[in-house]
């Protein structure tokens, strides 16, 4: 019996980091270097493939900035985003919930405007989201302290000038 309990404990310890992740981690240096040079390198599992395709189709006007890249880099980024999009990561909780929240005929290029993410943040007062320390829902790392490790659970939220979020 002790051996069985020890084996269970070891397995829980070894795999616990995977259990905490809400989306698949990014393991692509081109993506991290290119996209992460200007903003948080959002996890591809936070949007479906059709959203990433639309986003990539207009890099010359990427939320007011020119984010164009050379052809080879573009192909690498597009392939990575498509292969790791939300519907291809349905074993991750947030990816699954985002995909299930989007009507089939809708295409969102902004993660924060997807129905699931919008719903998760609707109880937070607007002034907390728009304050200079946060700027908007696009700035995940301002409140989600584990965002860079793909942890977006409610226990991880610490809103500047407010504190821990209790829902």
Backbone as a printed PyTorch tensor [residue, N CA C, xyz], in Angstrom:
tensor([[[  0.8120,  -1.1950,   0.0000],
         [  0.0000,   0.0000,   0.0000],
         [  0.8650,   1.2730,   0.0000]],

        [[  1.9350,   1.2530,   0.8060],
         [  2.8350,   2.4100,   0.8420],
         [  3.4830,   2.6510,  -0.5130]],

        [[  3.8360,   1.5780,  -1.1730],
         [  4.4590,   1.6920,  -2.4920],
         [  3.4890,   2.3370,  -3.4790]],

        [[  2.2360,   1.9220,  -3.4320],
         [  1.2240,   2.4860,  -4.3210],
         [  1.0400,   3.9770,  -4.0440]],

        [[  0.9390,   4.3600,  -2.7970],
         [  0.8000,   5.7690,  -2.4460],
         [  2.0220,   6.5750,  -2.8720]],

        [[  3.1910,   6.0100,  -2.7140],
         [  4.4170,   6.6800,  -3.1350],
         [  4.4250,   6.8820,  -4.6490]],

        [[  4.0240,   5.8780,  -5.3960],
         [  3.9670,   5.9900,  -6.8590],
         [  2.9480,   7.0490,  -7.2890]],

        [[  1.8200,   7.0930,  -6.6280],
         [  0.8080,   8.1030,  -6.9470],
         [  1.3660,   9.4980,  -6.6770]],

        [[  2.0080,   9.6620,  -5.5380],
         [  2.5880,  10.9540,  -5.1760],
         [  3.6550,  11.3770,  -6.1920]],

        [[  4.5070,  10.4730,  -6.5860],
         [  5.5700,  10.7780,  -7.5560],
         [  4.9600,  11.1940,  -8.8900]],

        [[  3.9390,  10.4670,  -9.3500],
         [  3.2800,  10.8130, -10.6120],
         [  2.6110,  12.1750, -10.5330]],

        [[  1.9410,  12.4680,  -9.4240],
         [  1.3140,  13.7800,  -9.2710],
         [  2.3660,  14.8800,  -9.2950]],

        [[  3.4720,  14.6760,  -8.6480],
         [  4.5480,  15.6570,  -8.6140],
         [  5.1400,  15.8720, -10.0020]],

        [[  5.3990,  14.7830, -10.7080],
         [  6.0210,  14.8740, -12.0340],
         [  5.1320,  15.5610, -13.0550]],

        [[  3.8340,  15.3490, -12.9440],
         [  2.9240,  15.8600, -13.9630],
         [  2.1000,  17.0560, -13.5010]],

        [[  2.3270,  17.5360, -12.3070],
         [  1.5100,  18.6290, -11.7780],
         [  1.6720,  19.9150, -12.5790]],

        [[  2.8500,  20.1730, -13.1280],
         [  3.0310,  21.4070, -13.8940],
         [  2.1440,  21.4050, -15.1320]],

        [[  1.9450,  20.2500, -15.7560],
         [  1.0710,  20.1750, -16.9170],
         [ -0.3860,  20.3900, -16.5380]],

        [[ -0.7710,  19.9830, -15.3420],
         [ -2.1470,  20.1330, -14.9120],
         [ -2.5110,  21.5970, -14.6930]],

        [[ -1.5510,  22.4370, -14.4270],
         [ -1.8060,  23.8360, -14.1390],
         [ -1.9380,  24.6860, -15.3980]],

        [[ -1.4550,  24.2380, -16.4920],
         [ -1.4560,  25.0390, -17.7040],
         [ -2.8570,  25.1110, -18.3070]],

        [[ -3.2440,  26.3160, -18.6510],
         [ -4.5540,  26.5260, -19.2410],
         [ -4.5260,  26.4440, -20.7580]],

        [[ -3.3510,  26.7050, -21.3290],
         [ -3.1330,  26.5990, -22.7710],
         [ -1.7420,  26.0170, -22.9900]],

        [[ -1.4980,  25.5270, -24.1840],
         [ -0.1850,  24.9550, -24.4940],
         [  0.8800,  26.0530, -24.5010]],

        [[  2.0280,  25.7520, -23.9370],
         [  3.1480,  26.6900, -23.9210],
         [  3.7220,  26.8830, -25.3230]],

        [[  4.3180,  28.0240, -25.5500],
         [  4.9600,  28.3200, -26.8340],
         [  6.3750,  27.7700, -26.7990]],

        [[  6.6990,  26.9590, -27.7990],
         [  8.0410,  26.3880, -27.8990],
         [  8.6040,  26.6540, -29.2910]],

        [[  8.4730,  27.8880, -29.7260],
         [  8.9300,  28.2750, -31.0510],
         [  9.6780,  29.5970, -30.9240]],

        [[ 10.9900,  29.5510, -31.0990],
         [ 11.8290,  30.7430, -30.9000],
         [ 11.5340,  31.8450, -31.9200]],

        [[ 11.2010,  31.4800, -33.1450],
         [ 10.8940,  32.4990, -34.1540],
         [  9.6620,  33.2800, -33.6990]],

        [[  8.6410,  32.5710, -33.2630],
         [  7.4190,  33.2280, -32.7860],
         [  7.7090,  34.0990, -31.5580]],

        [[  8.3980,  33.5270, -30.5950],
         [  8.7080,  34.2610, -29.3650],
         [  9.5400,  35.5010, -29.6640]],

        [[ 10.5320,  35.3750, -30.5360],
         [ 11.3970,  36.5090, -30.8630],
         [ 10.6790,  37.5730, -31.6880]],

        [[  9.9240,  37.1540, -32.6930],
         [  9.2570,  38.1220, -33.5760],
         [  8.0770,  38.7990, -32.8840]],

        [[  7.1500,  38.0160, -32.4000],
         [  5.9320,  38.5830, -31.8050],
         [  6.2000,  39.1050, -30.3960]],

        [[  7.0280,  38.3980, -29.6670],
         [  7.3490,  38.7940, -28.3030],
         [  8.2550,  40.0130, -28.2180]],

        [[  8.8090,  40.4550, -29.3320],
         [  9.6520,  41.6540, -29.3240],
         [  8.8190,  42.9150, -29.0810]],

        [[  7.5520,  42.8750, -29.4500],
         [  6.6900,  44.0630, -29.3070],
         [  5.6260,  43.9250, -28.2230]],

        [[  5.1990,  42.7180, -27.9630],
         [  4.1390,  42.5000, -26.9800],
         [  4.2400,  41.0850, -26.4270]],

        [[  3.4390,  40.7990, -25.4430],
         [  3.3490,  39.4510, -24.9000],
         [  3.0740,  38.4910, -26.0530]],

        [[  3.8600,  37.4520, -26.1710],
         [  3.6710,  36.4670, -27.2490],
         [  2.4900,  35.5630, -26.8720]],

        [[  1.3150,  35.9890, -27.2810],
         [  0.0850,  35.2740, -26.9430],
         [  0.1660,  33.8260, -27.3940]],

        [[ -0.3750,  32.9620, -26.5790],
         [ -0.3580,  31.5390, -26.9000],
         [ -1.3040,  31.2600, -28.0570]],

        [[ -0.8380,  30.5390, -29.0840],
         [ -1.6930,  30.2440, -30.2360],
         [ -3.0050,  29.5600, -29.8430]],

        [[ -3.0020,  28.8470, -28.7320],
         [ -4.2010,  28.1620, -28.2590],
         [ -5.2810,  29.0840, -27.7330]],

        [[ -5.0540,  30.3950, -27.8040],
         [ -6.0650,  31.3480, -27.3570],
         [ -6.9560,  31.8560, -28.4870]],

        [[ -6.6610,  31.4470, -29.7220],
         [ -7.5170,  31.7960, -30.8650],
         [ -7.5850,  30.6210, -31.8330]],

        [[ -8.7030,  30.4880, -32.5340],
         [ -8.8010,  29.4290, -33.5560],
         [ -7.9710,  29.7660, -34.7980]],

        [[ -7.7680,  28.7670, -35.6160],
         [ -6.9510,  28.9110, -36.8290],
         [ -7.4500,  30.0230, -37.7440]],

        [[ -8.7550,  30.1120, -37.9630],
         [ -9.2700,  31.1430, -38.8770],
         [ -8.9780,  32.5480, -38.3550]],

        [[ -8.9150,  32.7060, -37.0460],
         [ -8.5650,  34.0010, -36.4580],
         [ -7.1010,  34.3350, -36.7090]],

        [[ -6.2250,  33.3520, -36.5050],
         [ -4.7940,  33.5880, -36.7530],
         [ -4.5490,  33.8810, -38.2310]],

        [[ -5.2540,  33.1870, -39.1180],
         [ -5.0880,  33.4480, -40.5580],
         [ -5.4750,  34.8890, -40.8870]],

        [[ -6.5950,  35.3390, -40.3420],
         [ -7.0400,  36.7120, -40.6080],
         [ -6.0540,  37.7200, -40.0160]],

        [[ -5.5800,  37.4620, -38.8240],
         [ -4.6110,  38.3390, -38.1740],
         [ -3.3320,  38.4420, -38.9950]],

        [[ -2.8630,  37.3120, -39.4770],
         [ -1.6210,  37.2810, -40.2670],
         [ -1.7950,  37.8930, -41.6500]],

        [[ -3.0230,  37.9880, -42.1300],
         [ -3.2620,  38.5210, -43.4830],
         [ -3.1440,  40.0380, -43.5550]],

        [[ -2.9920,  40.6960, -42.4090],
         [ -2.9290,  42.1540, -42.4060],
         [ -1.8450,  42.6620, -41.4500]],

        [[ -0.6530,  42.1010, -41.5520],
         [  0.4290,  42.4970, -40.6500],
         [  0.9030,  43.9370, -40.8660]],

        [[  0.6520,  44.4790, -42.0560],
         [  1.0550,  45.8640, -42.2840],
         [  0.2110,  46.8360, -41.4500]],

        [[ -0.9290,  46.3850, -40.9550],
         [ -1.7630,  47.1960, -40.0700],
         [ -2.1320,  46.3360, -38.8550]],

        [[ -1.1300,  46.0050, -38.0780],
         [ -1.2880,  45.1260, -36.9170],
         [ -1.5900,  45.9860, -35.6910]],

        [[ -2.8760,  46.2500, -35.4880],
         [ -3.3220,  47.0840, -34.3700],
         [ -2.6090,  48.4390, -34.3710]],

        [[ -2.5190,  49.0150, -35.5710],
         [ -1.9240,  50.3380, -35.7130],
         [ -0.4350,  50.3530, -35.9910]],

        [[  0.1980,  49.2110, -35.9850],
         [  1.6320,  49.1250, -36.2570],
         [  1.9020,  48.2700, -37.4870]],

        [[  3.0500,  48.4760, -38.0940],
         [  3.4750,  47.6500, -39.2130],
         [  4.3160,  46.5050, -38.6510]],

        [[  3.7770,  45.3020, -38.7050],
         [  4.4650,  44.1240, -38.1560],
         [  4.8940,  43.1640, -39.2660]],

        [[  5.0560,  43.6840, -40.4750],
         [  5.4340,  42.8150, -41.5850],
         [  6.7980,  42.1780, -41.3320]],

        [[  6.9440,  40.9900, -41.8570],
         [  8.1880,  40.2220, -41.7350],
         [  8.5230,  39.6580, -43.1130]],

        [[  9.7440,  39.1590, -43.2570],
         [ 10.1260,  38.5760, -44.5430],
         [  9.2970,  37.3070, -44.8040]],

        [[  9.3150,  36.8620, -46.0630],
         [  8.4600,  35.7560, -46.4990],
         [  8.7100,  34.4710, -45.7000]],

        [[  9.9560,  34.1160, -45.4790],
         [ 10.2750,  32.8830, -44.7490],
         [  9.7810,  32.9530, -43.3010]],

        [[  9.9840,  34.0840, -42.6640],
         [  9.5200,  34.2580, -41.2860],
         [  7.9960,  34.2060, -41.2420]],

        [[  7.3540,  34.8450, -42.2140],
         [  5.8920,  34.8170, -42.2890],
         [  5.3880,  33.3830, -42.3820]],

        [[  5.9920,  32.6050, -43.2630],
         [  5.5690,  31.2060, -43.4340],
         [  5.7790,  30.3940, -42.1580]],

        [[  6.8850,  30.6260, -41.4820],
         [  7.1680,  29.9330, -40.2270],
         [  6.1260,  30.2980, -39.1670]],

        [[  5.8360,  31.5890, -39.0530],
         [  4.8590,  32.0480, -38.0640],
         [  3.4610,  31.5270, -38.3770]],

        [[  3.0530,  31.6450, -39.6350],
         [  1.7150,  31.2040, -40.0280],
         [  1.5390,  29.7070, -39.7820]],

        [[  2.5310,  28.9320, -40.1370],
         [  2.4780,  27.4760, -39.9260],
         [  2.3760,  27.1590, -38.4350]],

        [[  3.2060,  27.8040, -37.6350],
         [  3.1960,  27.5770, -36.1940],
         [  1.8380,  27.9270, -35.5930]],

        [[  1.2990,  29.0920, -35.9340],
         [  0.0070,  29.5140, -35.3950],
         [ -1.1180,  28.5680, -35.8150]],

        [[ -1.1130,  28.1790, -37.0670],
         [ -2.1590,  27.2800, -37.5600],
         [ -2.0810,  25.9030, -36.9070]],

        [[ -0.8760,  25.3910, -36.7510],
         [ -0.7070,  24.0560, -36.1680],
         [ -0.9590,  24.0230, -34.6620]],

        [[ -0.9290,  25.1790, -34.0230],
         [ -1.0800,  25.2370, -32.5680],
         [ -2.2820,  26.0670, -32.1250]],

        [[ -3.1970,  26.2920, -33.0290],
         [ -4.3780,  27.0970, -32.7290],
         [ -5.2910,  26.3970, -31.7200]],

        [[ -6.2680,  27.1290, -31.2470],
         [ -7.1250,  26.6450, -30.1570],
         [ -7.8030,  25.3100, -30.4600]],

        [[ -8.3590,  25.1730, -31.6460],
         [ -9.0980,  23.9290, -31.9330],
         [ -8.1690,  22.7210, -32.0520]],

        [[ -6.8720,  22.9630, -32.1560],
         [ -5.9020,  21.8640, -32.1880],
         [ -5.3070,  21.6200, -30.7960]],

        [[ -5.8270,  22.3310, -29.8110],
         [ -5.3790,  22.1970, -28.4270],
         [ -6.5670,  22.0380, -27.4800]],

        [[ -7.5390,  21.2770, -27.9150],
         [ -8.7650,  21.1400, -27.1410],
         [ -8.5640,  20.3930, -25.8170]],

        [[ -7.4030,  19.8000, -25.6210],
         [ -7.1160,  19.1440, -24.3460],
         [ -6.7200,  20.1620, -23.2680]],

        [[ -6.5910,  21.4250, -23.6540],
         [ -6.3190,  22.4970, -22.7070],
         [ -7.6160,  23.2620, -22.4450]],

        [[ -7.8860,  23.5090, -21.1740],
         [ -9.1580,  24.0860, -20.7370],
         [ -9.5050,  25.3990, -21.4350]],

        [[ -8.6000,  26.3490, -21.4460],
         [ -8.9240,  27.6630, -22.0270],
         [ -9.1340,  27.5670, -23.5360]],

        [[ -8.3030,  26.8050, -24.2070],
         [ -8.4670,  26.6390, -25.6590],
         [ -9.8500,  26.0820, -25.9710]],

        [[-10.2260,  25.0490, -25.2570],
         [-11.5310,  24.4010, -25.4770],
         [-12.6700,  25.3960, -25.2180]],

        [[-12.5890,  26.1400, -24.1220],
         [-13.6570,  27.0780, -23.7840],
         [-13.7440,  28.2310, -24.7790]],

        [[-12.6070,  28.6910, -25.2700],
         [-12.6140,  29.7570, -26.2710],
         [-13.2570,  29.2670, -27.5600]],

        [[-12.8360,  28.1160, -28.0440],
         [-13.4080,  27.5600, -29.2770],
         [-14.9110,  27.3680, -29.1380]],

        [[-15.3300,  26.8000, -28.0340],
         [-16.7570,  26.5340, -27.8350],
         [-17.5840,  27.7980, -27.6900]],

        [[-16.9630,  28.9170, -27.3470],
         [-17.7070,  30.1710, -27.1740],
         [-17.9120,  30.9480, -28.4710]],

        [[-17.1450,  30.6390, -29.4840],
         [-17.1860,  31.4240, -30.7270],
         [-18.1850,  30.8220, -31.7140]],

        [[-19.1770,  31.6220, -32.1450],
         [-20.1030,  31.1330, -33.1830],
         [-19.3270,  30.7730, -34.4550]],

        [[-19.7720,  29.7600, -35.1380],
         [-19.0570,  29.2410, -36.3120],
         [-18.8160,  30.2810, -37.4010]],

        [[-19.6920,  31.2590, -37.5370],
         [-19.5400,  32.2560, -38.5940],
         [-18.7670,  33.5030, -38.1480]],

        [[-18.2660,  33.5130, -36.9280],
         [-17.5250,  34.6600, -36.4020],
         [-16.0150,  34.4240, -36.4600]],

        [[-15.2690,  35.5040, -36.6890],
         [-13.8100,  35.4480, -36.6640],
         [-13.3250,  36.5960, -35.7900]],

        [[-12.6540,  36.2470, -34.7200],
         [-12.1110,  37.2440, -33.7950],
         [-10.6010,  37.3110, -33.9770]],

        [[-10.0650,  38.5220, -34.1050],
         [ -8.6120,  38.6630, -34.1610],
         [ -8.0740,  39.2130, -32.8430]],

        [[ -8.9690,  39.4530, -31.9130],
         [ -8.5950,  39.9480, -30.5990],
         [ -9.0530,  38.9400, -29.5610]],

        [[ -8.1140,  38.3760, -28.8350],
         [ -8.4210,  37.3610, -27.8270],
         [ -9.4030,  37.9070, -26.7970]],

        [[ -9.1740,  39.1370, -26.3690],
         [-10.0100,  39.7190, -25.3120],
         [-11.4590,  39.9450, -25.7220]],

        [[-11.7460,  39.8790, -27.0180],
         [-13.1270,  40.0750, -27.4740],
         [-13.8550,  38.7640, -27.7470]],

        [[-13.1730,  37.6560, -27.5890],
         [-13.8750,  36.3770, -27.7570],
         [-14.9220,  36.2740, -26.6590]],

        [[-16.0600,  35.6510, -26.9390],
         [-17.1240,  35.5760, -25.9310],
         [-16.6620,  35.0010, -24.5850]],

        [[-15.8340,  33.9800, -24.6010],
         [-15.3900,  33.3760, -23.3470],
         [-14.5560,  34.3550, -22.5190]],

        [[-13.5810,  34.9950, -23.1270],
         [-12.7110,  35.9170, -22.4010],
         [-13.5150,  37.1410, -21.9460]],

        [[-14.3730,  37.6270, -22.8080],
         [-15.2310,  38.7600, -22.4380],
         [-16.0720,  38.4100, -21.2060]],

        [[-16.6590,  37.2300, -21.2040],
         [-17.4880,  36.7760, -20.0790],
         [-16.6600,  36.6500, -18.7950]],

        [[-15.4450,  36.1300, -18.9040],
         [-14.5860,  35.9550, -17.7310],
         [-14.2100,  37.2860, -17.0780]],

        [[-14.2140,  38.3590, -17.8370],
         [-13.7820,  39.6520, -17.3240],
         [-14.9250,  40.6380, -17.0850]],

        [[-16.1520,  40.2500, -17.3420],
         [-17.2540,  41.2180, -17.3000],
         [-17.5510,  41.7690, -15.9100]],

        [[-17.1680,  41.0800, -14.8430],
         [-17.4250,  41.5770, -13.4900],
         [-16.3690,  42.5880, -13.0220]],

        [[-15.2960,  42.7180, -13.7690],
         [-14.2290,  43.6500, -13.3920],
         [-14.6130,  45.0510, -13.8600]],

        [[-14.5700,  45.9870, -12.9590],
         [-14.9560,  47.3690, -13.2850],
         [-14.0240,  47.9360, -14.3560]],

        [[-14.6170,  48.6810, -15.2790],
         [-13.9010,  49.2170, -16.4410],
         [-12.6710,  50.0300, -16.0490]],

        [[-12.7600,  50.8470, -15.0040],
         [-11.6350,  51.7060, -14.6310],
         [-10.4180,  50.8760, -14.1900]],

        [[-10.6460,  49.6570, -13.7060],
         [ -9.5200,  48.7950, -13.3380],
         [ -8.8240,  48.2400, -14.5740]],

        [[ -9.5910,  48.0220, -15.6160],
         [ -9.0430,  47.4860, -16.8710],
         [ -8.3510,  48.5730, -17.6950]],

        [[ -8.8830,  49.7790, -17.6580],
         [ -8.3420,  50.8510, -18.4940],
         [ -7.2870,  51.7040, -17.7920]],

        [[ -7.0290,  51.4550, -16.5240],
         [ -6.0080,  52.2290, -15.8080],
         [ -4.6500,  52.0660, -16.4910]],

        [[ -3.7600,  53.0300, -16.2790],
         [ -2.4760,  53.0450, -16.9870],
         [ -1.6230,  51.8200, -16.6990]],

        [[ -1.7620,  51.2130, -15.5230],
         [ -0.9760,  50.0220, -15.1960],
         [ -1.4560,  48.7710, -15.9300]],

        [[ -2.6640,  48.8050, -16.4350],
         [ -3.2240,  47.6480, -17.1580],
         [ -3.3860,  47.9760, -18.6410]],

        [[ -3.9940,  49.0860, -18.9650],
         [ -4.2240,  49.5970, -20.3210],
         [ -5.3960,  48.9390, -21.0420]],

        [[ -5.6450,  47.6730, -20.8060],
         [ -6.7430,  46.9850, -21.4780],
         [ -6.6410,  45.4810, -21.2800]],

        [[ -7.6730,  44.7730, -21.6890],
         [ -7.6790,  43.3170, -21.5310],
         [ -6.5800,  42.6270, -22.3370]],

        [[ -6.0340,  43.2960, -23.3190],
         [ -4.9590,  42.7220, -24.1280],
         [ -3.6820,  42.5120, -23.3260]],

        [[ -3.5510,  43.1930, -22.1950],
         [ -2.3360,  43.1500, -21.3890],
         [ -2.4660,  42.0860, -20.2970]],

        [[ -2.4760,  40.8420, -20.6850],
         [ -2.6910,  39.7070, -19.7750],
         [ -1.7440,  39.7250, -18.5860]],

        [[ -0.4840,  40.0450, -18.8420],
         [  0.5410,  39.9490, -17.7980],
         [  0.3790,  40.9970, -16.7010]],

        [[ -0.4330,  42.0210, -16.9310],
         [ -0.6340,  43.0460, -15.9040],
         [ -1.3550,  42.4650, -14.6800]],

        [[ -2.2470,  41.5430, -14.8900],
         [ -3.0500,  40.9860, -13.7900],
         [ -2.8260,  39.4970, -13.5710]],

        [[ -2.5730,  38.7720, -14.6410],
         [ -2.3390,  37.3260, -14.5470],
         [ -0.8450,  37.0950, -14.3400]],

        [[ -0.4500,  36.9190, -13.1080],
         [  0.9670,  36.8160, -12.7690],
         [  1.6270,  35.5580, -13.3410]],

        [[  0.8510,  34.5520, -13.6640],
         [  1.4010,  33.3320, -14.2490],
         [  1.2080,  33.2480, -15.7540]],

        [[  0.8230,  34.3570, -16.3850],
         [  0.5070,  34.3440, -17.8190],
         [  1.6440,  33.8110, -18.6820]],

        [[  2.8660,  34.1730, -18.3740],
         [  3.9930,  33.7130, -19.1910],
         [  4.2140,  32.2150, -19.0770]],

        [[  3.6330,  31.6020, -18.0500],
         [  3.7170,  30.1500, -17.8630],
         [  2.4160,  29.4720, -18.2690]],

        [[  1.5440,  30.2040, -18.9610],
         [  0.2580,  29.6890, -19.4450],
         [ -0.7090,  29.3710, -18.3120]],

        [[ -0.6410,  30.1490, -17.2430],
         [ -1.5650,  29.9750, -16.1220],
         [ -2.4600,  31.2010, -16.0670]],

        [[ -3.7510,  30.9850, -16.2630],
         [ -4.7230,  32.0730, -16.2840],
         [ -5.8730,  31.8350, -15.3140]],

        [[ -5.6550,  31.0380, -14.2920],
         [ -6.7650,  30.7430, -13.3940],
         [ -7.0740,  31.9280, -12.4830]],

        [[ -8.2740,  31.9180, -11.9130],
         [ -8.7460,  33.0320, -11.0910],
         [ -7.8720,  33.2850,  -9.8670]],

        [[ -7.2660,  32.2420,  -9.3240],
         [ -6.4290,  32.3870,  -8.1340],
         [ -5.1380,  33.1510,  -8.4300]],

        [[ -4.8210,  33.3100,  -9.6790],
         [ -3.5750,  33.9260, -10.1240],
         [ -3.7330,  35.4190, -10.4320]],

        [[ -4.9410,  35.9550, -10.3030],
         [ -5.2200,  37.3320, -10.7080],
         [ -4.9170,  38.3040,  -9.5700]],

        [[ -4.0970,  39.2990,  -9.8870],
         [ -3.7520,  40.3650,  -8.9520],
         [ -3.8160,  41.6740,  -9.7410]],

        [[ -4.9060,  42.4020,  -9.5830],
         [ -5.1430,  43.6100, -10.3690],
         [ -4.4330,  44.7980,  -9.7220]],

        [[ -3.6120,  45.5090, -10.5000],
         [ -2.9440,  46.6930,  -9.9590],
         [ -3.9680,  47.6760,  -9.3530]],

        [[ -3.6060,  48.2670,  -8.2460],
         [ -4.4420,  49.2390,  -7.5360],
         [ -5.7650,  48.6540,  -7.0390]],

        [[ -5.8350,  47.3390,  -6.9790],
         [ -7.0190,  46.6560,  -6.4440],
         [ -6.5960,  45.5050,  -5.5440]],

        [[ -5.7720,  44.6290,  -6.0810],
         [ -5.2970,  43.4680,  -5.3290],
         [ -5.8270,  42.1710,  -5.8990]],

        [[ -5.7680,  41.1220,  -5.0810],
         [ -6.2160,  39.7970,  -5.5030],
         [ -7.6860,  39.8340,  -5.8940]],

        [[ -7.9980,  39.1990,  -6.9950],
         [ -9.3720,  39.1400,  -7.4680],
         [-10.0760,  37.9610,  -6.8110]],

        [[-11.1870,  38.2420,  -6.1860],
         [-12.0090,  37.2120,  -5.5590],
         [-13.3560,  37.2410,  -6.2510]],

        [[-13.7020,  36.1930,  -6.9480],
         [-14.9870,  36.1530,  -7.6560],
         [-15.9780,  35.3340,  -6.8980]]])
